[in-house]
Amino acid sequence: MKELVQFVVGKLANHPDKVVVTESEENGTVFFKLTVCEEDKGKIIGKQGRVIKAVRTLLGAAAARDGKKTFLEIE
């Protein structure tokens, strides 16, 4: 799942080499921290949060196959 977030956000960002995804798991919930370049944050979040919402939806669908829940945070 980490690779999925890295791939999707990397394709959207102007600086894909600065996209960093960290993953941790607690009680069946997988937490992801997404770090991107400052100038890419607006592009990743999108108008009214639509882009990041779509990324979260993809991530949730991938996690549902494994019976897990996910949480994605942007730093």
C-alpha positions as CSV (number, residue, x, y, z in Angstrom):
1,M,0.0,0.0,0.0
2,K,2.9,2.3,0.7
3,E,4.0,1.8,-2.9
4,L,0.6,2.8,-4.2
5,V,0.6,6.1,-2.4
6,Q,4.2,6.7,-3.5
7,F,3.3,6.0,-7.1
8,V,0.1,8.0,-7.3
9,V,1.5,11.1,-5.5
10,G,4.8,10.8,-7.3
11,K,3.0,11.1,-10.7
12,L,1.1,14.2,-9.5
13,A,4.0,16.0,-7.9
14,N,6.4,18.4,-9.8
15,H,9.2,17.0,-7.6
16,P,8.6,13.3,-7.3
17,D,12.0,12.7,-5.8
18,K,10.9,14.6,-2.7
19,V,7.8,12.5,-2.0
20,V,8.3,10.5,1.2
21,V,5.8,8.1,2.6
22,T,6.2,6.6,6.0
23,E,4.0,3.7,7.3
24,S,3.2,2.5,10.8
25,E,0.5,0.1,12.0
26,E,-1.5,0.0,15.3
27,N,-4.5,-2.2,16.1
28,G,-5.3,-3.1,12.5
29,T,-5.1,0.5,11.3
30,V,-2.3,1.5,9.0
31,F,-1.1,5.1,9.3
32,F,0.6,6.9,6.5
33,K,2.5,10.2,6.7
34,L,3.0,11.9,3.3
35,T,5.7,14.5,3.0
36,V,6.0,16.5,-0.2
37,C,7.7,19.6,-1.3
38,E,6.0,22.8,-0.1
39,E,5.1,23.9,-3.7
40,D,3.5,20.5,-4.4
41,K,1.2,20.6,-1.3
42,G,-1.5,22.6,-3.0
43,K,-1.4,20.3,-6.1
44,I,-1.6,17.2,-4.0
45,I,-4.5,18.5,-1.9
46,G,-6.4,19.9,-4.9
47,K,-9.4,22.2,-5.0
48,Q,-11.5,21.6,-1.9
49,G,-9.4,18.5,-1.1
50,R,-10.6,16.5,-4.0
51,V,-7.2,15.1,-5.1
52,I,-6.2,13.9,-1.6
53,K,-9.7,12.5,-1.1
54,A,-9.3,10.4,-4.2
55,V,-5.9,9.2,-3.1
56,R,-7.4,8.2,0.3
57,T,-10.3,6.4,-1.5
58,L,-7.8,4.4,-3.5
59,L,-5.8,3.6,-0.4
60,G,-8.9,2.5,1.5
61,A,-10.0,0.2,-1.3
62,A,-6.6,-1.4,-1.4
63,A,-6.6,-1.8,2.4
64,A,-10.1,-3.3,2.4
65,R,-8.8,-6.3,0.5
66,D,-6.5,-7.0,3.5
67,G,-9.2,-6.3,6.0
68,K,-7.4,-3.2,7.4
69,K,-8.3,0.5,7.8
70,T,-6.0,3.3,6.7
71,F,-5.3,6.9,7.7
72,L,-3.4,9.3,5.4
73,E,-1.9,12.5,6.8
74,I,0.0,15.2,4.8
75,E,2.9,17.0,6.5
